[in-house]
């Protein structure tokens, strides 16, 4: 399990080395990830592959700081869990901060924190 967490940190560090600590929106553009806002009732965001193209859906009425966190979390899913988000499934985030028995959520949060919080 620890190696998975190291992978999250390492992947974030690789992106920082390539792009600097840019905004999540810019990073998504650099990675060719389409970001769309939606009127979700509960979930904050979702990551999905559609015809092998990555899409991130963000709840439209989130404040800017939460959109930044959720977007980075979803980019984490793209970098760490793309193989588990095929055309038929994808991820739905009802509570990205509830990590009980959800190692993929923890990894995506760790990735986001590593990228967004400087030393």
MMTF fields as JSON, N, C-alpha, C and O atoms, coordinates in Angstrom:
{
  "mmtfVersion": "1.0.0",
  "mmtfProducer": "UNKNOWN",
  "numBonds": 475,
  "numAtoms": 476,
  "numGroups": 119,
  "numChains": 1,
  "numModels": 1,
  "chainsPerModel": [1],
  "groupsPerChain": [119],
  "chainIdList": ["A"],
  "bondAtomList": [4, 2, 8, 6, 12, 10, 16, 14, 20, 18, 24, 22, 28, 26, 32, 30, 36, 34, 40, 38, 44, 42, 48, 46, 52, 50, 56, 54, 60, 58, 64, 62, 68, 66, 72, 70, 76, 74, 80, 78, 84, 82, 88, 86, 92, 90, 96, 94, 100, 98, 104, 102, 108, 106, 112, 110, 116, 114, 120, 118, 124, 122, 128, 126, 132, 130, 136, 134, 140, 138, 144, 142, 148, 146, 152, 150, 156, 154, 160, 158, 164, 162, 168, 166, 172, 170, 176, 174, 180, 178, 184, 182, 188, 186, 192, 190, 196, 194, 200, 198, 204, 202, 208, 206, 212, 210, 216, 214, 220, 218, 224, 222, 228, 226, 232, 230, 236, 234, 240, 238, 244, 242, 248, 246, 252, 250, 256, 254, 260, 258, 264, 262, 268, 266, 272, 270, 276, 274, 280, 278, 284, 282, 288, 286, 292, 290, 296, 294, 300, 298, 304, 302, 308, 306, 312, 310, 316, 314, 320, 318, 324, 322, 328, 326, 332, 330, 336, 334, 340, 338, 344, 342, 348, 346, 352, 350, 356, 354, 360, 358, 364, 362, 368, 366, 372, 370, 376, 374, 380, 378, 384, 382, 388, 386, 392, 390, 396, 394, 400, 398, 404, 402, 408, 406, 412, 410, 416, 414, 420, 418, 424, 422, 428, 426, 432, 430, 436, 434, 440, 438, 444, 442, 448, 446, 452, 450, 456, 454, 460, 458, 464, 462, 468, 466, 472, 470],
  "bondOrderList": [1, 1, 1, 1, 1, 1, 1, 1, 1, 1, 1, 1, 1, 1, 1, 1, 1, 1, 1, 1, 1, 1, 1, 1, 1, 1, 1, 1, 1, 1, 1, 1, 1, 1, 1, 1, 1, 1, 1, 1, 1, 1, 1, 1, 1, 1, 1, 1, 1, 1, 1, 1, 1, 1, 1, 1, 1, 1, 1, 1, 1, 1, 1, 1, 1, 1, 1, 1, 1, 1, 1, 1, 1, 1, 1, 1, 1, 1, 1, 1, 1, 1, 1, 1, 1, 1, 1, 1, 1, 1, 1, 1, 1, 1, 1, 1, 1, 1, 1, 1, 1, 1, 1, 1, 1, 1, 1, 1, 1, 1, 1, 1, 1, 1, 1, 1, 1, 1],
  "groupList": [{"groupName": "UNK", "atomNameList": ["N", "CA", "C", "O"], "elementList": ["N", "C", "C", "O"], "formalChargeList": [0, 0, 0, 0], "bondAtomList": [1, 0, 2, 1, 3, 2], "bondOrderList": [1, 1, 2], "singleLetterCode": "X", "chemCompType": "L-PEPTIDE LINKING"}],
  "groupTypeList": [0, 0, 0, 0, 0, 0, 0, 0, 0, 0, 0, 0, 0, 0, 0, 0, 0, 0, 0, 0, 0, 0, 0, 0, 0, 0, 0, 0, 0, 0, 0, 0, 0, 0, 0, 0, 0, 0, 0, 0, 0, 0, 0, 0, 0, 0, 0, 0, 0, 0, 0, 0, 0, 0, 0, 0, 0, 0, 0, 0, 0, 0, 0, 0, 0, 0, 0, 0, 0, 0, 0, 0, 0, 0, 0, 0, 0, 0, 0, 0, 0, 0, 0, 0, 0, 0, 0, 0, 0, 0, 0, 0, 0, 0, 0, 0, 0, 0, 0, 0, 0, 0, 0, 0, 0, 0, 0, 0, 0, 0, 0, 0, 0, 0, 0, 0, 0, 0, 0],
  "groupIdList": [1, 2, 3, 4, 5, 6, 7, 8, 9, 10, 11, 12, 13, 14, 15, 16, 17, 18, 19, 20, 21, 22, 23, 24, 25, 26, 27, 28, 29, 30, 31, 32, 33, 34, 35, 36, 37, 38, 39, 40, 41, 42, 43, 44, 45, 46, 47, 48, 49, 50, 51, 52, 53, 54, 55, 56, 57, 58, 59, 60, 61, 62, 63, 64, 65, 66, 67, 68, 69, 70, 71, 72, 73, 74, 75, 76, 77, 78, 79, 80, 81, 82, 83, 84, 85, 86, 87, 88, 89, 90, 91, 92, 93, 94, 95, 96, 97, 98, 99, 100, 101, 102, 103, 104, 105, 106, 107, 108, 109, 110, 111, 112, 113, 114, 115, 116, 117, 118, 119],
  "secStructList": [7, 2, 2, 2, 2, 2, 2, 2, 2, 2, 2, 2, 2, 2, 2, 2, 2, 2, 2, 7, 1, 7, 7, 2, 2, 2, 2, 2, 2, 2, 6, 6, 7, 3, 3, 3, 3, 3, 7, 7, 1, 1, 7, 7, 3, 3, 3, 3, 3, 3, 6, 6, 3, 3, 3, 3, 3, 3, 3, 6, 6, 1, 7, 2, 2, 2, 2, 2, 2, 2, 2, 2, 2, 2, 2, 2, 2, 2, 2, 2, 2, 4, 4, 4, 7, 7, 6, 6, 7, 7, 3, 3, 3, 1, 7, 6, 6, 7, 7, 6, 6, 7, 2, 2, 2, 2, 2, 2, 2, 2, 2, 2, 2, 2, 2, 2, 1, 7, 7],
  "xCoordList": [0.822, 0.0, 0.864, 0.541, 1.956, 2.826, 3.394, 3.565, 3.687, 4.231, 3.222, 3.615, 1.924, 0.896, 0.923, 0.779, 1.109, 1.151, 2.406, 2.36, 3.529, 4.755, 4.556, 5.064, 3.823, 3.559, 2.783, 3.067, 1.82, 1.036, 1.936, 1.83, 2.812, 3.744, 4.71, 4.955, 5.252, 6.215, 5.592, 6.221, 4.354, 3.687, 3.441, 3.61, 3.042, 2.844, 4.167, 4.223, 5.229, 6.551, 7.034, 7.662, 6.745, 7.119, 6.423, 7.036, 5.141, 4.408, 4.909, 4.968, 5.269, 5.832, 7.142, 7.404, 7.96, 9.231, 8.999, 9.763, 7.959, 7.673, 6.976, 7.312, 5.998, 5.131, 5.208, 4.57, 5.974, 5.965, 4.662, 3.846, 4.477, 3.23, 2.185, 1.747, 1.803, 0.817, -0.58, -0.764, -1.542, -2.919, -3.409, -2.946, -4.34, -4.907, -5.561, -5.511, -6.173, -6.776, -5.715, -5.904, -4.604, -3.519, -2.949, -2.677, -2.771, -2.234, -3.159, -2.691, -4.458, -5.412, -5.268, -5.294, -5.119, -4.91, -3.631, -3.619, -2.553, -1.259, -1.361, -0.692, -2.198, -2.352, -3.464, -3.787, -4.049, -5.15, -6.341, -6.917, -6.698, -7.879, -8.962, -8.746, -10.115, -11.251, -11.919, -12.259, -12.101, -12.74, -14.06, -14.104, -15.136, -16.474, -17.155, -17.014, -17.892, -18.659, -20.066, -20.645, -20.604, -21.934, -22.702, -22.117, -24.02, -24.893, -25.166, -26.304, -24.131, -24.31, -25.075, -24.952, -25.859, -26.56, -25.69, -25.663, -24.981, -24.163, -22.681, -21.851, -22.348, -20.931, -20.216, -20.802, -18.935, -18.125, -17.427, -17.163, -17.13, -16.439, -16.435, -16.797, -16.019, -15.918, -14.881, -14.664, -14.249, -13.279, -13.787, -14.242, -13.714, -14.196, -13.429, -13.064, -13.189, -12.655, -13.831, -14.66, -13.894, -14.933, -14.218, -13.553, -14.363, -13.642, -12.149, -11.502, -11.625, -10.204, -9.726, -8.524, -10.646, -10.306, -10.688, -11.798, -9.779, -10.064, -10.938, -10.702, -11.946, -12.843, -12.924, -12.953, -12.961, -13.205, -14.437, -14.55, -15.357, -16.581, -16.52, -16.276, -16.743, -16.654, -18.006, -18.658, -18.414, -19.667, -19.559, -18.639, -20.495, -20.462, -20.458, -19.747, -21.22, -21.385, -20.404, -20.65, -19.314, -18.273, -17.525, -17.42, -17.009, -16.168, -14.858, -14.503, -14.155, -12.943, -11.885, -11.25, -11.694, -10.664, -11.044, -10.171, -12.33, -12.751, -12.662, -12.299, -12.986, -12.839, -11.391, -11.123, -10.465, -9.037, -8.64, -7.925, -9.11, -8.799, -9.419, -8.751, -10.7, -11.403, -10.776, -10.594, -10.449, -9.824, -8.488, -8.192, -7.689, -6.391, -6.583, -5.837, -7.576, -7.914, -8.265, -7.804, -9.074, -9.484, -8.309, -8.213, -7.423, -6.202, -5.392, -4.759, -5.412, -4.76, -5.319, -4.563, -6.638, -7.231, -6.73, -6.449, -6.619, -6.121, -4.709, -4.413, -3.855, -2.456, -2.261, -1.352, -3.101, -2.894, -3.832, -3.461, -5.029, -6.065, -6.754, -7.862, -6.12, -6.745, -7.219, -8.271, -6.457, -6.815, -8.102, -8.677, -8.562, -9.787, -10.986, -12.087, -10.786, -11.861, -12.185, -12.028, -12.629, -12.902, -14.239, -14.921, -14.598, -15.813, -17.084, -18.056, -17.091, -18.316, -18.445, -19.537, -17.352, -17.422, -17.07, -17.88, -15.87, -15.461, -15.602, -15.961, -15.32, -15.367, -16.444, -16.64, -17.134, -18.068, -17.63, -17.419, -17.495, -17.017, -18.178, -18.565, -18.73, -19.787, -19.195, -19.763, -18.07, -17.364, -15.894, -15.456, -15.132, -13.721, -12.913, -11.78, -13.49, -12.752, -13.065, -12.446, -14.017, -14.32, -13.439, -13.697, -12.397, -11.415, -11.429, -10.495, -12.46, -12.545, -12.647, -13.561, -11.716, -11.705, -11.7, -12.231, -11.116, -11.055, -9.637, -9.351, -8.771, -7.371, -7.19, -6.3, -8.007, -7.868, -8.196, -7.563, -9.172, -9.513, -8.377, -8.027, -7.81, -6.684, -5.504, -4.872, -5.213, -4.104, -4.333, -3.412, -5.557, -5.858, -5.746, -5.272, -6.176, -6.029, -4.561, -4.151, -3.773, -2.344, -1.651, -0.817, -1.995, -1.471, -1.799, -0.922, -3.064, -3.494, -2.744, -2.284, -2.619, -1.913, -0.45, 0.089, 0.192, 1.605, 1.807, 2.791, 0.879, 1.008, 0.66, 1.345, -0.39, -0.906, -0.187, -0.147, 0.381, 1.003, 2.514, 3.121, 3.111, 4.575, 5.246, 4.638, 6.53, 7.286, 7.429, 8.041],
  "yCoordList": [-1.196, 0.0, 1.257, 2.228, 1.247, 2.412, 2.773, 3.953, 1.775, 2.063, 2.824, 3.65, 2.56, 3.308, 4.773, 5.66, 5.021, 6.399, 7.098, 8.277, 6.379, 6.946, 7.281, 8.292, 6.437, 6.684, 7.989, 8.75, 8.252, 9.487, 10.708, 11.668, 10.668, 11.774, 11.915, 13.024, 10.804, 10.837, 11.368, 12.145, 10.951, 11.431, 12.932, 13.642, 13.42, 14.865, 15.599, 16.626, 15.073, 15.704, 15.732, 16.701, 14.679, 14.645, 15.769, 16.426, 15.982, 17.048, 18.424, 19.336, 18.581, 19.851, 20.131, 21.266, 19.097, 19.264, 19.674, 20.465, 19.142, 19.444, 20.789, 21.532, 21.104, 22.259, 23.325, 24.371, 23.079, 23.987, 23.829, 22.962, 24.663, 24.604, 25.504, 26.501, 25.13, 25.893, 25.628, 24.784, 26.35, 26.139, 24.777, 24.285, 24.17, 22.903, 23.024, 22.082, 24.179, 24.36, 24.292, 23.636, 24.975, 24.945, 23.536, 23.066, 22.865, 21.507, 20.59, 19.783, 20.702, 19.884, 20.14, 19.2, 21.403, 21.72, 21.078, 20.486, 21.195, 20.617, 19.099, 18.519, 18.466, 17.008, 16.564, 15.378, 17.513, 17.222, 16.563, 15.605, 17.085, 16.615, 17.672, 18.843, 17.264, 18.172, 18.366, 17.393, 19.621, 19.934, 20.632, 21.65, 20.07, 20.621, 20.818, 19.995, 21.911, 22.146, 21.6, 21.682, 21.039, 20.44, 20.847, 21.265, 20.717, 21.041, 19.792, 19.327, 19.247, 18.095, 18.52, 19.659, 17.612, 17.943, 17.659, 18.462, 16.539, 16.184, 16.081, 16.666, 15.351, 15.096, 16.361, 17.252, 16.413, 17.586, 17.453, 18.454, 16.228, 16.024, 14.572, 13.687, 14.341, 12.976, 12.945, 13.932, 11.787, 11.559, 10.405, 9.396, 10.543, 9.484, 9.504, 10.566, 8.325, 8.191, 7.95, 7.072, 8.733, 8.562, 8.397, 9.316, 7.225, 6.889, 7.158, 7.71, 6.758, 6.864, 8.302, 8.543, 9.243, 10.643, 10.977, 10.664, 11.613, 11.91, 13.157, 14.194, 13.023, 14.121, 14.247, 13.249, 15.485, 15.767, 16.651, 17.642, 16.272, 17.035, 17.626, 16.913, 18.933, 19.655, 20.298, 20.834, 20.238, 20.879, 22.387, 23.038, 22.918, 24.314, 25.311, 26.314, 25.072, 26.091, 25.975, 26.543, 25.26, 25.236, 26.568, 27.226, 26.957, 28.153, 27.856, 26.696, 28.905, 28.738, 27.868, 27.044, 28.049, 27.25, 25.769, 24.912, 25.454, 24.048, 23.476, 22.311, 24.271, 23.795, 23.415, 22.41, 24.212, 23.948, 22.612, 21.815, 22.379, 21.135, 19.938, 18.932, 20.055, 18.943, 18.645, 17.481, 19.678, 19.463, 18.746, 17.824, 19.157, 18.497, 17.048, 16.165, 16.801, 15.441, 14.58, 13.445, 15.125, 14.366, 14.152, 13.103, 15.138, 14.934, 13.797, 13.023, 13.698, 12.575, 11.242, 10.299, 11.155, 9.918, 9.645, 8.498, 10.68, 10.486, 9.916, 8.98, 10.461, 10.041, 8.698, 7.948, 8.382, 7.188, 6.029, 4.868, 6.323, 5.284, 5.232, 4.709, 5.758, 5.815, 4.437, 4.32, 3.403, 2.046, 1.543, 0.562, 2.188, 1.764, 2.626, 2.416, 3.591, 4.514, 4.35, 5.286, 3.178, 2.917, 3.524, 4.166, 3.315, 3.905, 3.503, 4.258, 2.342, 1.875, 2.325, 2.286, 2.749, 3.07, 4.501, 5.407, 4.704, 6.033, 6.173, 5.227, 7.344, 7.604, 8.627, 9.57, 8.446, 9.449, 9.794, 8.906, 11.06, 11.519, 12.074, 13.228, 11.29, 11.816, 12.534, 13.518, 12.065, 12.766, 12.42, 11.382, 13.279, 12.974, 12.969, 12.487, 13.505, 13.561, 12.375, 12.234, 11.519, 10.303, 9.199, 8.68, 8.844, 7.913, 6.549, 5.767, 6.251, 4.937, 3.874, 3.905, 2.948, 1.843, 2.31, 1.622, 3.449, 3.965, 4.422, 5.619, 3.494, 3.858, 4.721, 5.571, 4.528, 5.368, 6.827, 7.739, 7.044, 8.417, 9.028, 10.193, 8.239, 8.728, 9.078, 10.12, 8.206, 8.457, 9.736, 10.534, 9.93, 11.135, 12.383, 13.42, 12.293, 13.427, 13.713, 14.872, 12.669, 12.831, 13.478, 14.368, 13.034, 13.618, 15.112, 15.932, 15.464, 16.867, 17.701, 18.801, 17.19, 17.928, 18.133, 19.223, 17.109, 17.213, 18.288, 19.027, 18.37, 19.351, 20.762, 21.721, 20.89, 22.215, 22.882, 24.11, 22.086, 22.65, 22.626, 21.56, 23.804, 23.854, 23.615, 23.792, 23.203, 22.899, 24.074, 23.988],
  "zCoordList": [0.0, 0.0, 0.0, -0.683, 0.757, 0.841, -0.52, -0.823, -1.347, -2.676, -3.531, -4.354, -3.347, -4.074, -3.674, -4.516, -2.382, -1.906, -2.414, -2.767, -2.455, -3.024, -4.498, -4.983, -5.202, -6.617, -6.799, -7.724, -5.937, -6.024, -5.862, -6.625, -4.878, -4.634, -5.811, -6.285, -6.278, -7.384, -8.676, -9.395, -8.972, -10.193, -10.112, -11.103, -8.938, -8.765, -8.947, -9.622, -8.346, -8.472, -9.925, -10.35, -10.683, -12.101, -12.871, -13.712, -12.576, -13.259, -12.845, -13.67, -11.576, -11.106, -11.839, -12.236, -12.017, -12.731, -14.189, -14.741, -14.803, -16.21, -16.414, -17.336, -15.547, -15.773, -14.685, -14.803, -13.635, -12.495, -11.725, -12.037, -10.731, -9.956, -10.616, -10.042, -11.822, -12.574, -12.02, -11.143, -12.535, -12.089, -12.58, -13.609, -11.852, -12.317, -13.7, -14.492, -13.993, -15.325, -16.419, -17.443, -16.19, -17.185, -17.308, -18.413, -16.175, -16.211, -17.0, -17.804, -16.781, -17.533, -19.033, -19.827, -19.421, -20.85, -21.368, -22.448, -20.596, -21.005, -21.179, -22.034, -20.366, -20.4, -21.35, -21.419, -22.078, -23.014, -22.331, -22.847, -21.17, -20.45, -20.614, -20.3, -21.102, -21.262, -19.895, -19.222, -19.493, -18.21, -18.492, -19.182, -17.95, -18.147, -16.801, -15.897, -16.678, -15.456, -15.644, -16.728, -14.56, -14.58, -13.333, -12.334, -13.408, -12.282, -11.453, -11.387, -10.823, -9.945, -8.699, -8.249, -8.145, -6.901, -5.685, -4.753, -5.672, -4.51, -4.831, -4.135, -5.867, -6.109, -6.552, -7.168, -6.22, -6.535, -7.882, -8.549, -8.282, -9.539, -9.945, -9.169, -11.176, -11.686, -12.802, -13.504, -12.944, -14.015, -14.856, -14.317, -16.174, -17.051, -18.362, -18.867, -18.902, -20.258, -21.198, -20.959, -22.259, -23.263, -24.599, -25.079, -25.188, -26.422, -26.266, -27.156, -25.124, -24.762, -24.548, -24.437, -24.489, -24.221, -22.784, -22.355, -22.028, -20.625, -20.459, -21.079, -19.61, -19.269, -17.757, -17.036, -17.291, -15.879, -15.816, -16.537, -14.943, -14.723, -13.317, -12.345, -13.22, -11.95, -11.658, -12.554, -10.401, -9.992, -10.215, -9.718, -10.955, -11.392, -10.244, -10.315, -9.198, -8.156, -6.985, -5.921, -7.162, -6.131, -6.136, -7.171, -4.977, -4.924, -5.666, -5.873, -6.058, -6.868, -6.197, -6.854, -4.886, -4.206, -4.18, -4.313, -4.012, -4.023, -5.436, -5.603, -6.454, -7.839, -8.115, -8.774, -7.613, -7.809, -7.171, -7.777, -5.949, -5.238, -5.952, -6.189, -6.293, -6.946, -8.309, -8.664, -9.065, -10.373, -10.226, -10.987, -9.264, -9.069, -8.623, -9.046, -7.774, -7.34, -8.562, -8.683, -9.451, -10.64, -11.6, -12.237, -11.703, -12.498, -11.881, -12.598, -10.563, -9.886, -10.349, -10.582, -10.485, -11.008, -12.426, -12.773, -13.236, -14.6, -14.59, -15.333, -13.774, -13.738, -13.045, -13.401, -12.06, -11.233, -11.558, -11.382, -12.024, -12.115, -13.473, -13.585, -14.487, -15.814, -16.269, -16.899, -15.958, -16.392, -15.747, -16.217, -14.688, -14.012, -14.396, -13.886, -15.288, -15.675, -17.154, -17.939, -17.522, -18.936, -19.359, -18.561, -20.611, -21.172, -20.431, -20.423, -19.816, -19.172, -17.725, -17.16, -17.126, -15.706, -15.416, -15.616, -14.948, -14.538, -13.039, -12.337, -12.573, -11.143, -10.849, -11.616, -9.755, -9.253, -7.848, -7.023, -7.577, -6.274, -5.469, -5.659, -4.589, -3.743, -2.558, -2.083, -2.073, -1.005, -1.122, -0.625, -1.774, -2.015, -0.732, -0.71, 0.343, 1.601, 2.514, 3.569, 2.124, 2.874, 2.311, 1.225, 3.056, 2.515, 3.193, 3.015, 3.962, 4.59, 3.497, 2.674, 3.496, 2.534, 1.078, 0.206, 0.816, -0.551, -0.856, -0.85, -1.115, -1.329, -2.575, -2.598, -3.613, -4.806, -4.482, -5.014, -3.62, -3.218, -2.408, -2.592, -1.518, -0.717, -1.623, -1.452, -2.58, -3.504, -4.313, -4.49, -4.802, -5.581, -4.709, -5.173, -3.454, -2.535, -2.242, -2.194, -2.048, -1.791, -2.999, -2.837, -4.186, -5.418, -5.472, -5.744, -5.211, -5.253, -4.227, -4.535, -3.02, -1.965, -2.332, -2.139, -2.852, -3.229, -4.294, -4.26, -5.232, -6.309, -5.831, -6.183, -5.04, -4.68, -3.516, -3.437, -2.609, -1.405, -1.573, -1.673, -1.602, -1.749, -0.404, 0.651, -0.462, 0.753, 1.614, 2.678]
}
